[in-house]
Amino acid sequence: MSIERPPAQVYAFAIKQENLARWASGLANFSGKLRFAEENTFGVLDHDVVLDSGTTFHNPMRVVANEAGSEVVFTVLRQPDTSDEQLAADADTVQRDLLTLKRLVEEEPLRAEAAAAAHAHHAIDYVELEVSDLEAAIAFYEAAFEWRFNRYGASYAGIQGSGREMGGLSAGGGVAGGSPLVILYSRDLDATLAAVRNAGGRIVREPYGFPGGRRFHFADPSGNELAVWSHPAP
């Protein structure tokens, strides 16, 4: 499968466990074990699929350079007692999965650019509310304001806005008056960090990574705590 992105970018996307279910249809509801080759600089994405019964299927997979783009090669091996029809069906499934991988990898930078365009530099971007009971809080805001949520596990729910998330509910921690966390967006997190320090702000939490990028927390001269986040560097 030809993909119009550099090999390093294709590899970085395909190796991430959280991306697997997005392109590998057979692993969406897989309950067994998956073992990938250790991360490497050679584009090797070999992986073993281990069923609950203990049966293991080895899947050779590579990403190789092709001028400015990449070729993804997935070798479909015939298993014992597999008919020609079943082998063809397996190959068709892999072909569809690789088409999905191609679409995701090629569109990912476009989505990132669109997402970045939706955020104004140094504007109030996101508000987090500390809650003592996440489910009760979701039920309240859904009933009172018809808010809708993106759930991220048992302790966090994002508040859906127009075109993007506008805030979140975070379970745990102390809840007190004036506790919502105002989060600003920056196109250059390190430059903003320096500007906050130079202006007399106190850094409460140094920059750290999270699934969507990086952020830091600071206190203004009055003691109000805010945060600033940015997308990861391309």
Secondary structure, DSSP 8 states (H G I E B T S, - for coil): -EESS-HHHHHHHHH-HHHHHHH-GGGTT--SEEEE----SS-B--EEEE-TTS-EEEE-EEEEEETTEEEEEE-----TT--HHHHHHHHHHHHHHHHHHHHHHHHHHHHHHHHHHTS-TTSEEEEEEEES-HHHHHHHHHHHH---EEE-SSSEEEEE-SSSEEEEEEESS---TT--EEEEE-S-HHHHHHHHHHTT-EEEEEEEEETTEEEEEEE-TT--EEEEEE----
